[in-house]
Structures are given as structure tokens and as C-alpha cells.
Amino acid sequence: MLYDRFAPLLMSICRRYVGPSNAEDVVQDSFVRIFQYLMQYRSDGSFEGWIRRVCVNTCIRHLEKAKRLQLDYSGDTLPEYPVEPDAISKMGADELMRLIDTLPDGYRTVFNLSVIEGFHHKEIAQLLGIEESSSRSQLTKARKYIQRSLAATQKVEL
Amino acid sequence: MKDQNYFKEKLFNHTAAVPDELWHKIESQLPANKKRFPFFWFTLAAGTVLTATLIMWNPTRNQDTIPEKPAIEEKTDTIATAVSLPLSTEPSPTTEVLASGISETHNASSTVPANSVSANTSSAITISANNSSANNISATSKTSSTPSEKNSKKTKNATNQNTFSTDSGNTTHNRNRKNDIASHSSTFDLISESAPASVRSDINIDALPPSGINLITDEEDLITISGIRPDPSCYKFTGESTISPLSLDVFGGPGISPRSFQDVAGELAFYKAAREATEARQYAWSVGARVNYNLKQGYALRVGLLYQQNGDVFDYTDSLATQTTTRIDSFFAADGSFLYADTSRVLILGTLIKKIHNRYTHIDVPLIFSYELPLGRSTIMLNAGPVINLTSNYKGQMLDPGLVPRHFSSNQQNAIKVYKNNVGLSLYLGAGLILPINEHFSALVEPRFLYRVNPVTLDGYPLEEHRHYAGLNVGLRYHFHQ
């Protein structure tokens, strides 16, 4: 019952963080942890929120273990790319997923944590073991990266 | 970033297809349930085997039946046969045979046609009943070799050594004497009497007074007839019974306490799963004492006290546990004057591991109706009846519906109220065996089951918990004597 209800959601989360090729393995690890540590669920949050949190932690652990979580500490050299205001709103979920897939692992992780999961930079910094400023800079770079990708897509469309 | 909201709106609850085989992979990685040693079932099986062995291997199990009954039957056959022999003027071998023993007499009867002999082998009462239904019934004293001896001894023989036999065909016997069977004593111990005189008497049963027949059916006479002597090794034959209908059982033994949860609202499946994951059965046992009052026809009433204790382990691990401490740093100038204080809170991350031994106790009063059935020297009993709970007590910790570990002991502060102090009515069902040890004590083995009708949790608690008990009573029964 638990699996049937939450497996599709966790598959989507894992795909956003680790990509489609490794998503299945991470979902598997996530469920093993969920069943193993079910009693750790606290009443101060929703059960789905707890499961989501376990899944995100598993994704981050997977990225760290694979040494894919290499953050880009270079200067912010990317320019702003003009994008149509409705460009993202017109996109479907699968298109957005593919757009996120194009991000480097470090950018993508911070982007997912901040933009989609709604974590603050302080929380992201604690979770990833980085400075808050690094989290902010990674998010800025991720945003510009997406803008560039969208701009490139629009150019192609034009 | 304005467009961020679209990402969250479209992707936060986005789902993706899951391969079918993924669950099998997950299932294979889940920790298997711990295999516990089946202590209760092992004990139950051992008890059953032991009981069966005692029943099967019981060399004296038939001692409560009448061991001399075959001898009586043999005597009856013998006497009837001897009576049927034609009277001879020569010394008959029957005379010696009768004096020497039953078996030889029986051999002598081989000369007699079988259809001329009534071989009533059931009992003395049966003899009387059968004979009374026959057309011709003769009361015959032991045969003797000569008519003179027959005449001289006839009174004595008529008094002490008479029996009945039927003539199915024409009577060819010499009817020398008719004896008044009514004057006979009830003694049928023909073997003890030597009968030198050959007296043969055929008595028409119609001519007999009723008392002549009735004396055989008298219970005291039957005891004399059978010549039964109590077997000293058999506890049931100790002469006049002094056993009181009251007896006392003291028993105890291991058990298991099966537990089940019922999600009343249907919304706490995760809480039920968490409770089952964090609480494991550890042990269960019970002791008790009861007074038995044996009624007639095998029925009995039992009233007593039962104490039952179950133990669980609450196993909880929180790897994300935190502990917060407050630190106050006070700063002073060189002259010792206070400058300021800096207060900070320190958050310590760690793992919280709890292994709490929970204890559940019940004190009950069983009101048991029982039926006891003899089985050799042993007795089988079937017990059933209501059990009234006097009090129940609980101590330990468990997860609350918010999955936070909480005390549920009644004497603990901030304890969650989960369990009833009185669980009300239960039903008792047991079947056991009583094995006599000596005049006063018997061993008692009784597998039993206690079904608690009501949940042990308070009304309104979202997750109903039912606890039952199955155990093995092993103990002693003390038989009171008057």
C-alpha cells in the first residue's frame, strides 16, 4: 500500500536529482530506508513530507557517493539570457524535467532543493555541507544555465 | 526568479512510471522477520507427547476395572458344566476337579455337550437375569461321587454351593434333591468349599421365592461374589472413600500473547505499521490457583485467581535525534566587574536508541465449568467458562499516533492514556489431563486459551489493540479428604 502510493512520486524525485539512468536504484534504496526507519517519522510534519525528505537525502547520499556533487566555485561569468516571460509556463512537466536534466549535478541539486523542495539556503548549506553563499551562487548559476538553455531552444524554434 | 513557481507547481507532485519489477527488488532487500525460537509451541508439543506417552505406557491403567471378573465367569461356566454332568455312582473326576481348581473343572466340562450348558459369563447379575428368563432353571450343588455322600452333604451343599444353570433341552439329570435356594447365603465362592457329597438339585425357578433371585443382585453380595480385593497401587481403591469433592489446583506455565491491531478510523495504517515495527513479543507466562468442587456425573466447578504477565520490547532508533543545550558565557573586566553575558544554544546531533521492556499484567477470576472423563488411572478434563478481569496494569513506552515515543505507564508524568485498567470479560477454554501421584496429589497438565472479548485499549483510542493468551498450565492438584 505504501509502495503503491508513493513509488511514482519518489521515482519522479529521484529522476530530478540523479537522472533517469540511476533513478530506479535510488528509489529502491529510498524505500528500503523508509521501511527500515519508519518509526522515525515524527508528528511535526506530514507523512508524505517525511518520505520525500528521506528520498531527497538518499539522492544526495547517492550523488556524494558517486562523487557527482562537485560544485562549481568559479566566478559567475554567465550573462543573463533574455527569455520569453511565458516560456516556462508553456512547458509541460516532462519538458521541465528534461530541462533540469541538462543542468550539471551541483547546479541541479541546489536548484531542486531550493526551487522545487523549497529549502532555504541555510538548510541547503547544512544538507550539502557547504556555505550559504555557495548555495546562493549555485542557484544563480543554475538559473542562468536554464535561461541559456531556454534561449537556445527559442532560437532553434525561431 | 519569477519562473520558479512554475517549476514547483508542475514538478513538486509530478510522478513517473515505476518498473514492475522494482517492488521485488525492494522486497528482497527488506530485513526478514527474526525467527524466534518457538518456545511455547515446543513446550506444548513436549507436553502433548509426554501426556500421550503416559497414557500409552501405563501398565496399571486397567486396575480400576474388576480384575477378578474373568475368574467369576470361569467359575460360572465350570459350575454350570459340572452340574450338567450325569450323575454317576462311581467317583466322578469332577469331584477332584472341583476341589483342585477352576481350570481343571473347566477341562472336565469338555465331556458335556455345549448346548446343554449355560455359560453366562457376564456377571453374577447377568446370571440371575438370564436364568430368570429361561424356561427351566436348576439350582445345582456341586456334584459328588456317591449318593450317600450326596445325601449326607446335601444340606451343606445346598447352603453354600449352589448356582444356576439352564436346560435348553430335555432335562436328563437326576433330580435327587430340591433345595430351597432362598435359604442360601449369598456366598458363591464355590472354590473354597470342598464338596465330598455329590448332591445335585434342580429347582424350578417358578417355585423359588423372589428373594432367591434377588440376593444375587444385591450390591453387597456382588462384592462378596466377585471376591475383589482392592489394588493397593490404585488410588481409586482405598476402601471407603474419604476423598472430599473439594480439591485445589496450583499451576503455572509459559504461553504466548497474540496481539492484533484494528485501525478504527481507517487512517492510521502507518501508525499500525510503526507499532508493529517497533514492538516485539518477548515472553508471556501465567500462574494461578483455583478451588474445584466436583459434582456428580463428572461435572465440576472451578473458581480461582489467574495472574498473567506479557513482556514486549519497544525498540526505537532515531538517527536524526537532536539535543539542545543552552550555553551562557559571562565576560568580566580585569577588575572582576561584570561586563556582559552571551547566551547561545547548542544543537547536538546524534542517534537516539531506546530498548524498553514493556510489561502488561492482568489479574483475572475464572469461573470455569468442567467435565472430567476417566482415562485409565488418569482423568481428562474439559474446562470452559467466563473470566472476569479484576485489574490490569501496564508499564513501558510506545509510539503515539504522531510516532513519538511516549510513556504509557499510569504513574508516569505526561504519559499517554492508552490502556484500560479493567478489560472486562474474557472466555476461557482448556483441555487437560490429571495424572494421580498419590492419595493426595495429582499432576495437572492443561493447554488453555484465553480470549479477551474487549480490546485492551481505551474506548476512543484510534488504534484498537486486542490481546489474547494461549498457554500451558502445569501444576498440582491437592485432593482434600474428609
Chai-1 contact restraints between the chains, C-beta under 6 A:
chainA,res_idxA,chainB,res_idxB,connection_type,confidence,min_distance_angstrom,max_distance_angstrom,comment,restraint_id
A,Y3,B,W23,contact,1.0,0.0,6.0,A-B,restraint_1
A,A7,B,V18,contact,1.0,0.0,6.0,A-B,restraint_2
A,P8,B,T15,contact,1.0,0.0,6.0,A-B,restraint_3
A,P8,B,A16,contact,1.0,0.0,6.0,A-B,restraint_4
A,P8,B,V18,contact,1.0,0.0,6.0,A-B,restraint_5
A,L9,B,T15,contact,1.0,0.0,6.0,A-B,restraint_6
A,M11,B,A16,contact,1.0,0.0,6.0,A-B,restraint_7
A,M11,B,V18,contact,1.0,0.0,6.0,A-B,restraint_8
A,S12,B,H14,contact,1.0,0.0,6.0,A-B,restraint_9
A,S12,B,T15,contact,1.0,0.0,6.0,A-B,restraint_10
A,S12,B,A16,contact,1.0,0.0,6.0,A-B,restraint_11
A,R15,B,A16,contact,1.0,0.0,6.0,A-B,restraint_12
A,Q28,B,K25,contact,1.0,0.0,6.0,A-B,restraint_13
A,Q28,B,I26,contact,1.0,0.0,6.0,A-B,restraint_14
A,F31,B,I26,contact,1.0,0.0,6.0,A-B,restraint_15
A,V32,B,Q29,contact,1.0,0.0,6.0,A-B,restraint_16
A,F35,B,L30,contact,1.0,0.0,6.0,A-B,restraint_17
A,L38,B,A274,contact,1.0,0.0,6.0,A-B,restraint_18
A,L38,B,A277,contact,1.0,0.0,6.0,A-B,restraint_19
A,M39,B,A274,contact,1.0,0.0,6.0,A-B,restraint_20
A,M39,B,A277,contact,1.0,0.0,6.0,A-B,restraint_21
A,M39,B,T278,contact,1.0,0.0,6.0,A-B,restraint_22
A,M39,B,Y316,contact,1.0,0.0,6.0,A-B,restraint_23
A,Q40,B,D318,contact,1.0,0.0,6.0,A-B,restraint_24
A,Y41,B,L403,contact,1.0,0.0,6.0,A-B,restraint_25
A,S43,B,G402,contact,1.0,0.0,6.0,A-B,restraint_26
A,S43,B,V404,contact,1.0,0.0,6.0,A-B,restraint_27
A,F47,B,F270,contact,1.0,0.0,6.0,A-B,restraint_28
A,I88,B,D3,contact,1.0,0.0,6.0,A-B,restraint_29
A,I88,B,Y6,contact,1.0,0.0,6.0,A-B,restraint_30
A,S89,B,Y6,contact,1.0,0.0,6.0,A-B,restraint_31
A,A93,B,K10,contact,1.0,0.0,6.0,A-B,restraint_32
A,A93,B,L11,contact,1.0,0.0,6.0,A-B,restraint_33
A,A93,B,H14,contact,1.0,0.0,6.0,A-B,restraint_34
A,L96,B,K10,contact,1.0,0.0,6.0,A-B,restraint_35
A,L96,B,L11,contact,1.0,0.0,6.0,A-B,restraint_36
A,V115,B,Q4,contact,1.0,0.0,6.0,A-B,restraint_37
A,V115,B,F7,contact,1.0,0.0,6.0,A-B,restraint_38
A,I116,B,F7,contact,1.0,0.0,6.0,A-B,restraint_39
A,I116,B,K8,contact,1.0,0.0,6.0,A-B,restraint_40
A,I116,B,L11,contact,1.0,0.0,6.0,A-B,restraint_41
A,I116,B,F12,contact,1.0,0.0,6.0,A-B,restraint_42
A,R143,B,M1,contact,1.0,0.0,6.0,A-B,restraint_43
